[in-house]
C-alpha cells in the first residue's frame, strides 16, 4: 500500500505543476505544453490504482504470474512513462529558475 501512496503523491505533485505551468504559459504566451503534465498525472494515477489493487488484495484472485505481469507491465511502465513525459515539460517551463544568477 505504501508504493501506491507514493505514486498518488507524485501524481498530485505533477498535476499541481501542470496547473502552475498553465498559469505560467498564459503569462509568458508560450505554447500549451502543460497538457502533457496533466496526461503524465493521469498515467501515474493509473499506475497508483493498479498498484493499490494488487497490494490491497482486490486483484488477489488472479494467478501470481498475472499479478506480477500487471505490476511490471502495467503499473511500473505507466509510472515510468508518466514521469518521463513530465520531466522535459517541467524543464521547459521552469528551467529559467536555475539559470538566474546574481
Buried (B, 14 or more C-beta within 10 A) or exposed (E): EEBBEEBBEBBBEBBEBBEBBBEBBEEEEEEEBBBBBBBBBBBBBBBBBBBBBBBEEEBEEBEEEEBEEBBEEBBBEBBEBBBEBBEEBBEBBEEEEEEEEE
